């Protein structure tokens, strides 16, 4: 097993290189980068100055309609942002800095990328861990109850509820809840993670304030995964309950509950364990739509804003963390399967 996981860890290297090379190349060809943004801002500034000055308005307008920067200035900008070198040379220069722990600086805010990411990781980690605990803590018992009471009133009612939730995207549910519970009835705050006067509150008031800001975004995070995990648990358990080994155990006198918890449940957890690592990587990176709706400064919102602003160093920094989390999550999934299923042997 040790050799297997060593090989899996070694495979992370070429996979990481492939992902980052592809995205790095795309960022070089997508229009609207930092140089184009500076040119557009300079042109808008010159046109604004031309409009405010009556004496030289026609001359300013003529300059604003053309190229506002000289070729020498553009070349210096290309050298500053690393666009003057071939793609592979620029990539390996970037990779060398990444291996040294330097993710570069934001082209939009001029702040170190790692500082921008590290400020937002705890927020996404907070929602990710809570979502993970609630999803598995509720979906597994609910799936078991639905499988045991298949086609009952309880099963039909819960299926209607979870399918309704599955049909509504998390960010749409977030908008609906904000309109209903924040705008109309003023039960929960409109957005953010804390209130404006958070620093002036005592300890218990801070906990209550964070809890009120957490409920709606947390429900939006859970709504999609909740349905998938519940139905996966139910259907897998039903398949195992109809298997020969469970029917034989019941025929020999084993009580039905013991047949579920001693035999069928453990085998039914294998598909759940398979998706555990991937869920970790996805949940810890956040959802940019949900964070945008609730104005939460997490990893998702940072990724969304960096793509919109063409802030390529931040995009690549987030890609480094997300791709590593995803690949490590796959290895964790294999470990979870090995822990749940004793028949699995990695060679």
ABEGO torsion letter per residue (X at the ends): XAAAAAAAAAAAAAAAAAAAAAAAAAAAABBGBAAAAAAAAAAAAAAAAAAABAAAAAAAAAAAABBABBAAAAAAAAAAAGAABBAAAAAAAAAAAAAAGBAEBBAAAGBBAAAAAAAAAAAAAAAAAAAAAAAAAAAAAAAAAAAAABGBAAAAAAAAAAAAAAABBAAAAAAAAAAAAAAAAGABBAEEABBAAAAABBAAAAAAAAAAAAAAAAAAAAAAAAAAAAAAAAAAAAAAAABAAAAAAAAAGBBAAAAAAAAAAAAAAAAAAAAAAAAAAAAAAEBAAAAAAAGBBBAAAAAAAAAAAGBAAAAAAAAAAAAAAAAAAAAAAAAAAAAABAABBBX
